[in-house]
């Protein structure tokens, strides 16, 4: 094995408190993410270094400790593609696709560390070939604008944050608290654009059904994951009664979950940290489209590394929620810029084209 992987756990404060329906007490002030650097000893001491990121969400069984424990197993699984990753552009693209299967065969789940390694592999490969990650992936088209997400809080507080974010083309509002309609009414009073709601498994079927008329009246565009992940029966039941699309998030972790969601929800939310990286996200988005789903591309509260990698495949999605680094009090990564139209501008540089603050380097 010639790959050398280093991981660094960062605890980053949030710009505003960010609470969701399944948050535990005391959460919402800071987030934990893991930065990865990946080098190949065969490139020599001055060779390129790939950077990646994995967001360890305990809901999916990921922690910084599990990421570090599983990493050596995944690196060993990549041995068969080591030489191909130093080959032609076609060889490299094929090897990157093979990486997903090799890691999946080594161990199931563990999306966060797979994501960190996959992004770092793409960044490293892009730097070797002298092309941006987006070019390496072969994704074309204009990047859609991102929405902006507001966490649970008092209705007046959420409304004030909505007013400050009124230049975004859509807002995503976390719901599942005691004052959902009051909160949405307050937001609608200061914001005229599309509203997306995300219950993070926090609603009951009867409660969700009772809310539908008000959600339609308030111009809500979609409802994300109202019920627990495994309650596909409840998701189907609500979708059959809702004119609004229901989007599966916690129920749509990897590409293997798509088949069970056919006829259950109108859409799926693909996230790199869930499915295992930018390559798996591309394939999951493409498969979801072929199956008739409406696609939502989401994120965690990640740095610009995770957001830039996600933005590289964003033209494949209908709805885009890539605001994670905007929620941070300080982003330790430079190079990713957002335009006045809220579209991410990816650097026209090899790999991701990003620079990691030395103080945050693994």
C-alpha positions as CSV (number, residue, x, y, z in Angstrom):
1,X,0.0,0.0,0.0
2,X,1.5,3.3,-1.1
3,X,-1.3,5.7,0.0
4,X,-0.8,7.8,3.1
5,X,-3.9,9.2,4.7
6,X,-4.0,11.7,7.5
7,X,-7.2,12.8,9.3
8,X,-7.8,15.9,11.4
9,X,-11.0,16.4,13.5
10,X,-12.2,20.0,13.5
11,X,-14.7,21.5,15.9
12,X,-16.1,24.6,14.2
13,X,-18.5,27.1,15.7
14,X,-21.6,28.0,13.8
15,X,-22.6,31.5,12.7
16,X,-26.1,31.1,14.2
17,X,-27.5,28.3,16.4
18,X,-28.6,25.5,14.2
19,X,-31.0,23.0,15.6
20,X,-33.0,20.3,13.8
21,X,-35.9,18.1,15.0
22,X,-33.6,15.2,16.0
23,X,-31.0,17.3,17.7
24,X,-30.1,16.4,21.3
25,X,-30.0,19.0,24.1
26,X,-27.1,21.4,23.8
27,X,-26.4,20.8,20.1
28,X,-26.5,23.5,17.5
29,X,-23.6,25.8,18.5
30,X,-20.7,24.0,16.8
31,X,-20.1,21.1,14.5
32,X,-17.5,18.4,14.1
33,X,-16.1,17.5,10.7
34,X,-13.0,15.5,9.6
35,X,-10.5,16.8,7.1
36,X,-8.4,14.3,5.2
37,X,-5.1,14.6,3.2
38,X,-4.1,11.8,0.8
39,X,-0.7,11.3,-0.8
40,X,0.9,8.5,-2.8
41,X,4.4,7.6,-1.7
42,X,5.2,6.7,-5.3
43,X,4.7,10.4,-6.3
44,X,7.7,11.3,-4.1
45,X,7.9,13.9,-1.3
46,X,6.9,16.8,-3.6
47,X,4.0,15.0,-5.2
48,X,0.4,16.3,-5.2
49,X,-1.7,15.9,-2.1
50,X,-5.5,15.3,-2.3
51,X,-7.8,16.9,0.3
52,X,-11.1,15.5,1.3
53,X,-13.7,15.8,4.0
54,X,-16.2,13.5,5.8
55,X,-18.9,14.7,8.1
56,X,-19.3,12.1,10.9
57,X,-23.0,12.1,11.8
58,X,-23.8,9.8,14.7
59,X,-27.3,9.3,13.3
60,X,-25.6,7.2,10.6
61,X,-23.2,5.5,13.0
62,X,-20.2,7.7,12.1
63,X,-17.9,9.4,14.6
64,X,-14.3,10.6,14.2
65,X,-13.2,7.5,16.0
66,X,-15.0,5.1,13.7
67,X,-13.6,7.0,10.7
68,X,-10.0,6.5,12.0
69,X,-10.6,2.9,12.8
70,X,-12.0,2.0,9.4
71,X,-9.6,4.0,7.3
72,X,-6.8,1.5,7.1
73,X,-9.2,-1.2,5.9
74,X,-10.5,1.0,3.1
75,X,-7.0,2.1,2.0
76,X,-5.9,-1.5,1.8
77,X,-9.0,-2.2,-0.3
78,X,-7.8,0.3,-2.9
79,X,-4.5,-1.5,-3.6
80,X,-5.8,-3.1,-6.8
81,X,-6.4,0.3,-8.5
82,X,-3.2,2.0,-7.4
83,X,-1.4,1.6,-10.7
84,X,-4.5,2.6,-12.7
85,X,-4.8,5.8,-10.7
86,X,-1.4,6.7,-12.2
87,X,-2.4,5.9,-15.7
88,X,-4.2,7.7,-18.5
89,X,-7.3,9.8,-18.0
90,X,-9.5,6.9,-19.0
91,X,-7.7,4.6,-16.6
92,X,-8.1,7.1,-13.8
93,X,-11.8,7.5,-14.4
94,X,-12.4,3.8,-14.4
95,X,-10.3,3.4,-11.2
96,X,-12.2,6.1,-9.4
97,X,-15.5,4.3,-10.2
98,X,-14.0,1.0,-9.1
99,X,-13.0,2.6,-5.7
100,X,-16.6,2.8,-4.7
101,X,-17.2,-0.9,-5.1
102,X,-13.9,-1.9,-3.5
103,X,-14.6,0.2,-0.4
104,X,-18.2,-1.2,-0.3
105,X,-16.9,-4.7,-0.5
106,X,-14.4,-4.1,2.3
107,X,-17.1,-2.8,4.8
108,X,-20.7,-1.7,4.6
109,X,-21.9,1.7,5.8
110,X,-19.3,4.2,7.1
111,X,-20.2,6.8,4.6
112,X,-18.2,9.6,6.2
113,X,-14.8,8.0,5.9
114,X,-15.6,6.7,2.4
115,X,-16.6,10.2,1.5
116,X,-13.4,11.7,2.8
117,X,-11.3,9.2,0.9
118,X,-13.3,9.5,-2.3
119,X,-13.1,13.3,-2.4
120,X,-9.4,13.2,-1.7
121,X,-8.9,10.6,-4.4
122,X,-10.7,12.8,-6.9
123,X,-8.7,15.9,-5.8
124,X,-5.4,13.9,-6.1
125,X,-6.4,12.5,-9.5
126,X,-7.4,15.9,-10.8
127,X,-4.1,17.4,-9.7
128,X,-2.1,14.6,-11.4
129,X,-4.0,15.0,-14.6
130,X,-4.1,18.8,-14.4
131,X,-7.9,19.0,-14.7
132,X,-10.7,20.2,-12.3
133,X,-12.7,17.5,-10.5
134,X,-15.8,18.5,-12.4
135,X,-14.0,17.9,-15.7
136,X,-12.8,14.5,-14.3
137,X,-16.3,13.6,-13.5
138,X,-17.6,14.7,-16.9
139,X,-20.5,16.7,-15.4
140,X,-21.7,19.5,-17.7
141,X,-24.2,22.3,-17.4
142,X,-24.7,25.4,-15.3
143,X,-24.4,25.1,-11.5
144,X,-27.9,25.8,-9.9
145,X,-28.1,28.3,-7.1
146,X,-28.2,27.1,-3.6
147,X,-30.9,27.7,-1.1
148,X,-30.2,28.7,2.5
149,X,-31.2,26.7,5.6
150,X,-32.6,28.0,8.9
151,X,-32.7,25.9,12.0
152,X,-35.4,25.5,14.6
153,X,-35.9,28.5,16.9
154,X,-38.6,30.9,18.1
155,X,-40.7,32.1,15.1
156,X,-39.5,35.7,15.4
157,X,-35.9,34.6,15.5
158,X,-36.3,32.4,12.4
159,X,-38.1,35.2,10.6
160,X,-35.2,37.6,11.4
161,X,-32.7,35.1,9.9
162,X,-35.0,34.7,6.9
163,X,-35.0,38.5,6.4
164,X,-31.2,38.5,6.5
165,X,-31.1,35.7,3.9
166,X,-33.8,37.2,1.7
167,X,-31.4,37.4,-1.3
168,X,-31.3,33.6,-1.6
169,X,-33.6,32.2,-4.3
170,X,-35.1,29.7,-1.8
171,X,-35.1,29.0,1.9
172,X,-35.1,25.7,3.6
173,X,-36.8,25.8,7.0
174,X,-36.2,23.2,9.7
175,X,-39.5,22.1,11.2
176,X,-40.7,19.4,13.6
177,X,-40.9,21.7,16.6
178,X,-43.9,23.0,18.6
179,X,-44.6,26.1,16.4
180,X,-44.1,25.0,12.8
181,X,-47.0,27.0,11.2
182,X,-46.3,30.1,13.3
183,X,-42.7,29.9,12.2
184,X,-43.6,29.5,8.5
185,X,-46.1,32.3,8.8
186,X,-43.4,34.6,10.2
187,X,-41.0,33.6,7.5
188,X,-43.6,34.2,4.8
189,X,-44.2,37.7,6.1
190,X,-40.6,38.7,5.3
191,X,-39.7,36.4,2.4
192,X,-41.5,35.9,-0.9
193,X,-39.6,33.1,-2.5
194,X,-39.9,29.3,-2.4
195,X,-39.9,27.7,1.0
196,X,-38.8,24.1,1.5
197,X,-39.5,22.4,4.9
198,X,-37.4,19.6,6.5
199,X,-38.8,17.8,9.4
200,X,-35.8,15.4,9.9
201,X,-38.1,12.6,10.9
202,X,-39.9,14.8,13.5
203,X,-43.6,14.6,12.4
204,X,-46.4,12.1,13.0
205,X,-48.6,11.0,10.2
206,X,-51.8,12.7,11.6
207,X,-49.9,15.8,12.4
208,X,-48.3,16.0,8.9
209,X,-51.7,15.5,7.3
210,X,-53.2,18.3,9.3
211,X,-50.4,20.6,8.3
212,X,-50.8,20.1,4.5
213,X,-53.5,22.8,3.8
214,X,-51.4,25.4,5.6
215,X,-48.2,24.3,3.9
216,X,-49.9,24.6,0.5
217,X,-51.3,28.0,1.4
218,X,-47.9,29.3,2.5
219,X,-46.3,28.3,-0.8
220,X,-44.1,25.5,0.5
221,X,-42.3,23.8,-2.4
222,X,-41.5,20.4,-0.9
223,X,-41.5,18.4,2.4
224,X,-38.3,16.6,3.3
225,X,-38.3,13.4,5.5
226,X,-41.3,13.9,7.7
227,X,-41.2,10.5,9.3
228,X,-38.6,8.0,10.6
229,X,-36.2,6.6,8.0
230,X,-37.6,3.0,8.0
231,X,-41.3,4.0,7.9
232,X,-41.6,3.8,4.1
233,X,-45.3,2.9,4.7
234,X,-45.9,6.3,6.3
235,X,-44.0,8.2,3.6
236,X,-46.0,6.5,0.9
237,X,-49.3,7.2,2.8
238,X,-48.5,10.9,3.0
239,X,-47.3,11.2,-0.6
240,X,-50.6,9.7,-1.8
241,X,-52.4,12.5,0.1
242,X,-50.0,15.4,-0.6
243,X,-49.9,17.6,-3.7
244,X,-46.4,18.6,-2.5
245,X,-43.5,16.3,-3.3
246,X,-42.2,14.3,-0.4
247,X,-38.4,14.0,-0.5
248,X,-36.6,11.1,1.3
249,X,-33.4,12.1,3.1
250,X,-32.7,9.8,6.1
251,X,-34.5,7.1,4.1
252,X,-32.1,7.6,1.0
253,X,-28.6,7.0,2.3
254,X,-27.0,5.2,-0.7
255,X,-27.8,4.1,-4.2
256,X,-29.0,0.8,-2.8
257,X,-31.9,2.5,-1.1
258,X,-33.5,3.8,-4.3
259,X,-35.4,0.7,-5.4
260,X,-37.4,0.6,-2.1
261,X,-38.4,4.2,-2.6
262,X,-40.0,3.8,-6.0
263,X,-43.7,4.8,-5.6
264,X,-43.0,5.9,-2.0
265,X,-41.7,9.5,-2.4
266,X,-41.5,11.8,-5.3
267,X,-37.9,12.8,-4.6
268,X,-34.6,11.8,-2.9
269,X,-32.0,13.9,-1.2
270,X,-28.4,12.8,-2.1
271,X,-25.6,13.8,0.2
272,X,-21.9,13.0,-0.3
273,X,-21.4,12.3,3.4
274,X,-24.2,9.7,3.3
275,X,-23.5,7.9,0.1
276,X,-19.7,7.9,0.3
277,X,-18.3,10.7,-1.8
278,X,-18.6,12.7,-5.1
279,X,-18.3,9.7,-7.4
280,X,-21.0,7.7,-5.6
281,X,-23.2,10.9,-5.5
282,X,-22.9,11.3,-9.3
283,X,-24.0,7.7,-9.9
284,X,-26.8,8.0,-7.3
285,X,-28.1,11.2,-8.9
286,X,-28.0,9.6,-12.4
287,X,-29.7,6.5,-11.3
288,X,-32.4,8.4,-9.4
289,X,-33.2,10.5,-12.5
290,X,-33.5,7.3,-14.6
291,X,-35.9,5.9,-12.1
292,X,-38.2,9.0,-12.3
293,X,-37.3,10.7,-9.0
294,X,-36.9,14.4,-8.5
295,X,-33.4,15.1,-7.2
296,X,-32.3,17.2,-4.2
297,X,-28.6,17.6,-3.6
298,X,-27.9,18.4,0.0
299,X,-25.1,18.7,2.4
300,X,-24.0,18.7,6.0
301,X,-22.5,21.6,7.9
302,X,-19.2,21.1,6.0
303,X,-16.3,23.3,5.0
304,X,-15.8,24.4,1.4
305,X,-14.2,21.0,0.7
306,X,-17.4,19.1,1.0
307,X,-19.4,21.9,-0.6
308,X,-17.1,22.3,-3.6
309,X,-17.1,18.5,-4.2
310,X,-20.9,18.6,-4.0
311,X,-21.2,21.6,-6.3
312,X,-19.2,19.7,-9.0
313,X,-22.2,17.4,-9.4
314,X,-24.9,19.9,-8.7
315,X,-26.0,20.3,-12.4
316,X,-27.5,16.8,-12.1
317,X,-30.0,18.0,-9.4
318,X,-33.2,19.9,-9.5
319,X,-33.0,21.4,-6.0
320,X,-29.7,22.3,-4.4
321,X,-29.0,22.9,-0.7
322,X,-25.3,23.5,-0.6
323,X,-25.0,26.1,2.2
324,X,-23.0,24.1,4.8
325,X,-19.9,26.3,4.8
326,X,-22.0,29.4,4.9
327,X,-23.4,28.3,8.3
328,X,-19.9,28.2,9.8
329,X,-18.6,31.0,11.8
330,X,-15.2,30.6,10.0
331,X,-14.3,28.3,7.1
332,X,-10.7,27.0,7.2
333,X,-10.7,26.6,3.4
334,X,-10.1,29.2,0.7
335,X,-10.8,29.2,-3.0
336,X,-14.6,28.6,-3.3
337,X,-16.7,31.7,-4.0
338,X,-20.4,32.3,-4.2
339,X,-21.9,34.8,-6.7
340,X,-24.6,37.3,-6.1
341,X,-27.0,34.9,-7.8
342,X,-26.0,32.3,-5.1
343,X,-24.3,30.0,-7.6
344,X,-21.0,28.5,-6.5
345,X,-18.0,29.4,-8.6
346,X,-15.7,26.4,-8.7
347,X,-12.0,27.3,-9.2
348,X,-10.7,26.6,-12.7
349,X,-7.7,24.8,-11.2
350,X,-6.6,21.1,-11.0
351,X,-8.5,19.0,-8.5
352,X,-10.8,21.0,-6.3
353,X,-8.6,24.0,-6.5
354,X,-8.9,24.7,-2.8
355,X,-6.3,25.8,-0.1
356,X,-6.6,24.5,3.4
357,X,-5.5,26.7,6.3
358,X,-2.2,25.3,7.6
359,X,-3.7,25.4,11.1
360,X,-6.4,22.9,10.0
361,X,-4.1,20.6,8.0
362,X,-3.9,17.0,9.2
